[in-house]
Amino acid sequence: MGIEVAWSPQGLFLSQRKYALKIVEECGVLGAKLADFPMDTNHELGLATGKLTDDPTQYRRLVG
């Protein structure tokens, strides 16, 4: 999966930088600019309070 390995006095460093850049380039957003995202940094996720499903088997992953 495009893993780069670098050695340093601190130890071994694994990176997927090249792999990630290739994906970004293929998607055509390599030159895109960052955008501000006004999200509260101290947001706490709430607990789900809805009704549980009656048939959870419909959400099983099909293999094969």
N, C-alpha and C positions, 0 to 999 in steps of 0.2 A: 504494500500500500504506500509506496513512496517514502519510506522511513529513512531519514538521514542520520548518520551517527557521527558525533564529534567527541574527541577526547580532549580533556583539559586537566590541569592539576587538581581541580575540584572533583573530577570524576567523569563519567560517561554522560553524554547529553543526546537524547533522541528527539528528533523533530520531524514534523510533516509539513514544514513550511513550503517546500517546492510543490508538494502534492496539492496543498490548499490553494496556492497561487495558480496552479494549472486549472483547477476547478473554477476559480473566479474568472480567469481569462476565458475559458470556454463558455461561461455564462454571459460574457460580454460586459462585465461590470468592473473590470480591472482599473479603469480610470475614474470610477465613481467617487464622489466626495462623501465624507461622513455627514450625517445629519444629527442635530440635537434631538434627544428623545426625552421629553419632560416627564420622567417617571420618578415617583417618590422613592428615594433610596432606602427608606426605613419601612417600606410596605410589609405588612405581615399577611400571609395568605390565611384565609379563613377556612374553617372546617366545612366539608360538604354536609348539608343538612337535608338533602333530598331523599326520596324513597328509594330503597334498594330494588334492583331489578328482580322480577319474579323468575326469570330464566337466564341465568348467567352463562349457560352453555352457548348461547348465540354469539358470544364474544370470544370464544376459543379460536386460537389460530389454527388454521388448517395446514397440515404438513403433507407434502407429497405431490 
